[in-house]
Every structure is written in C-alpha cells, then in structure tokens.
Amino acid sequence: MHIECDDNCRGGAGCSNKRIQRCNVKKVKKKRVEKGFGLFADEDIQKGEYVIEYIGKIVNKDPENEYGMKYKDFHLWVDGSKKNALAKRINHSCDPNCANHMWAVKGMPRLCFFANRNIVKGEELTFSYGWTLPKKDLKRKGTVCLCGAKSCSGTIEKVEIS
C-alpha cells in the first residue's frame, strides 16, 4: 500500500505526493466496444501518471454485481456499480497499459490506476484483472480473454502455482 501525504506535510500545497487528493484525473471517455464498454484516453498519458480512481462503496465481501474489484491480497472490495464510476469500464488485457494500486489518503483506502507505459489519446485503458484459478479447479475452463494482445494467454485467470 502506498501512502499519500496529509495536511501536515512539510511540502505544503505543492507536494508532489498529493495527486489523488488534488483529483488530477486524466481526460477519459467511455465507448462501446465488442465486449461491452471500454474506457479510452482522451489525452496522451505519460508512464507513471495517475489516471483515475476506482470509485465505489467499500464492502466486506465480493459485491453481487459485475463491477466489484478486489485489490491483490487485501480483502477489500470496492463496489463500483454506481452510474458515474468510470473506472469500472477499464477492461482486462494480458498486456495492460495501466496498473491498479492501493493508496491510503487521509487514512482511507483508495484504489487508483496509474499508467505503466505511455498511452496515446484514443487508446483503450486496460489492466490485468489478476484473477487466479486454484489448482483444484484446473478441470474448469477459465474465462475466455478477449484482449487481442499478441501475448494473450487465452484466459483471464492464471493458474495458481502452490
């Protein structure tokens, strides 16, 4: 987990570790794609820049909707079913241009997306869902991946090693 500076920071208003508090999100737009909807960059985005926050209600378990998101090993779910939660439209890719990171901002957890490479205006924003398929479920077929990347594994899930 990353920690953003609070109001007691000696850097003051100009501190570079307050990107999320400043709400400096990138310009994005929702578009219909073959797999439903996607989120696209409406401006060029540089590697490492803060893109957008996954907004929603923090819940204790997997929400019963298609827009819930669990962060890595944290047992924290964000229910992104609200109409204005644009980040819920970021689709999976085996070769993603964004990564999600958990940040503590004024003591509250925030799930945010950052560019993990340069992104050009008009490019679809993607990240790896990071789902794992337990070894005991190997007979079950994984979810078919529609990302179209050259490095596509064919399924969204990765097989659990241990």
C-alpha positions as CSV (number, residue, x, y, z in Angstrom):
1,M,0.0,0.0,0.0
2,H,1.2,3.5,-0.8
3,I,0.6,6.5,1.5
4,E,-0.2,9.9,0.2
5,C,0.9,12.9,2.3
6,D,-1.7,14.5,4.6
7,D,-2.3,18.2,5.6
8,N,0.7,18.1,8.0
9,C,3.2,17.5,5.1
10,R,6.1,20.0,5.1
11,G,5.8,20.2,1.3
12,G,2.6,22.1,1.6
13,A,0.2,22.7,-1.2
14,G,3.0,22.0,-3.8
15,C,3.8,18.5,-2.5
16,S,4.0,16.0,-5.4
17,N,2.6,13.2,-3.2
18,K,-0.9,14.5,-3.2
19,R,-2.1,13.6,-6.7
20,I,-5.2,11.7,-5.6
21,Q,-6.3,14.5,-3.2
22,R,-6.0,17.0,-6.0
23,C,-8.2,14.9,-8.2
24,N,-5.9,15.3,-11.2
25,V,-7.5,12.6,-13.2
26,K,-6.8,12.3,-16.9
27,K,-9.4,13.0,-19.5
28,V,-11.1,9.7,-20.5
29,K,-14.3,8.7,-22.3
30,K,-16.5,5.6,-22.3
31,K,-17.0,3.9,-25.6
32,R,-18.9,0.8,-26.7
33,V,-16.5,-2.0,-27.7
34,E,-17.1,-5.6,-28.9
35,K,-17.0,-6.8,-25.2
36,G,-19.4,-4.2,-23.9
37,F,-17.9,-0.8,-22.9
38,G,-14.4,0.3,-22.5
39,L,-12.6,3.4,-21.2
40,F,-10.3,5.3,-23.5
41,A,-7.7,8.0,-23.0
42,D,-8.9,11.4,-24.3
43,E,-5.4,12.8,-24.0
44,D,-1.9,11.5,-24.0
45,I,-0.8,10.0,-20.7
46,Q,2.8,9.5,-19.6
47,K,4.2,6.4,-17.8
48,G,3.7,6.7,-14.1
49,E,0.9,9.3,-14.2
50,Y,-2.2,9.0,-12.1
51,V,-5.1,8.1,-14.4
52,I,-8.3,7.6,-12.4
53,E,-9.7,6.3,-9.2
54,Y,-12.0,3.2,-9.0
55,I,-14.9,4.9,-7.1
56,G,-17.4,3.0,-5.1
57,K,-18.5,1.9,-1.7
58,I,-16.0,-0.2,0.3
59,V,-17.7,-3.5,1.2
60,N,-16.5,-6.6,3.2
61,K,-17.2,-9.2,0.5
62,D,-17.5,-9.7,-3.2
63,P,-20.4,-7.5,-4.2
64,E,-23.2,-9.2,-6.1
65,N,-22.6,-7.1,-9.2
66,E,-20.3,-7.3,-12.1
67,Y,-18.3,-4.2,-11.1
68,G,-16.8,-5.3,-7.9
69,M,-13.0,-5.1,-7.5
70,K,-10.7,-6.8,-5.0
71,Y,-7.2,-5.5,-4.6
72,K,-4.5,-8.1,-4.7
73,D,-4.1,-9.7,-1.3
74,F,-6.2,-7.2,0.6
75,H,-9.6,-8.4,1.5
76,L,-11.2,-5.2,0.4
77,W,-13.8,-4.9,-2.2
78,V,-15.0,-1.8,-3.9
79,D,-18.5,-1.9,-5.3
80,G,-18.2,0.2,-8.5
81,S,-21.8,-0.3,-9.6
82,K,-22.6,3.5,-9.3
83,K,-23.5,5.0,-12.6
84,N,-20.7,7.6,-12.6
85,A,-17.9,5.2,-11.7
86,L,-16.0,5.4,-15.0
87,A,-13.0,3.3,-13.9
88,K,-15.4,0.2,-13.8
89,R,-15.2,0.4,-17.6
90,I,-11.4,-0.4,-17.7
91,N,-11.2,-3.8,-19.4
92,H,-8.7,-6.7,-18.8
93,S,-5.6,-7.2,-21.0
94,C,-2.7,-9.6,-20.9
95,D,-0.6,-6.7,-22.0
96,P,-2.1,-3.8,-19.9
97,N,-1.2,-0.1,-20.1
98,C,-2.4,0.6,-16.6
99,A,-1.9,-1.0,-13.1
100,N,-4.1,-0.6,-10.0
101,H,-2.5,0.4,-6.7
102,M,-3.9,0.8,-3.2
103,W,-3.3,4.2,-1.6
104,A,-4.0,5.5,1.8
105,V,-5.3,9.0,1.6
106,K,-6.0,10.8,4.8
107,G,-6.3,7.3,6.4
108,M,-8.8,6.0,3.9
109,P,-8.0,3.3,1.3
110,R,-8.3,4.4,-2.3
111,L,-8.0,2.1,-5.4
112,C,-6.3,4.1,-8.2
113,F,-5.0,3.4,-11.7
114,F,-1.6,4.6,-12.9
115,A,-0.1,4.3,-16.4
116,N,2.5,1.6,-16.6
117,R,3.6,2.8,-20.0
118,N,3.0,5.8,-22.2
119,I,-0.6,5.9,-23.5
120,V,-1.7,7.8,-26.6
121,K,-5.0,9.7,-27.0
122,G,-7.7,7.3,-28.2
123,E,-6.1,4.1,-26.8
124,E,-8.2,1.9,-24.6
125,L,-7.2,1.8,-21.0
126,T,-6.6,-1.7,-19.7
127,F,-5.2,-3.6,-16.7
128,S,-4.7,-7.2,-15.7
129,Y,-7.6,-8.4,-13.6
130,G,-5.1,-10.6,-11.8
131,W,-7.5,-13.5,-11.2
132,T,-6.1,-16.8,-10.2
133,L,-7.6,-20.3,-10.9
134,P,-6.8,-22.6,-7.9
135,K,-5.1,-25.9,-8.8
136,K,-8.1,-27.8,-7.6
137,D,-10.2,-26.1,-10.3
138,L,-7.9,-27.0,-13.2
139,K,-10.7,-29.0,-14.8
140,R,-12.8,-25.9,-15.0
141,K,-12.2,-23.8,-18.1
142,G,-11.0,-20.3,-17.5
143,T,-12.8,-17.1,-18.6
144,V,-12.1,-16.5,-22.3
145,C,-9.9,-13.5,-22.7
146,L,-10.9,-11.1,-25.5
147,C,-8.0,-8.6,-25.1
148,G,-6.4,-9.3,-28.5
149,A,-2.9,-8.7,-27.3
150,K,0.0,-10.6,-29.0
151,S,0.9,-12.0,-25.6
152,C,-2.7,-13.1,-24.8
153,S,-2.8,-16.2,-22.7
154,G,-6.3,-17.2,-23.9
155,T,-7.9,-16.9,-20.5
156,I,-8.2,-14.1,-17.9
157,E,-7.2,-16.3,-15.0
158,K,-3.7,-17.5,-14.2
159,V,-3.3,-20.9,-12.7
160,E,-2.3,-20.9,-9.0
161,I,1.2,-22.4,-8.6
162,S,1.1,-23.5,-5.0
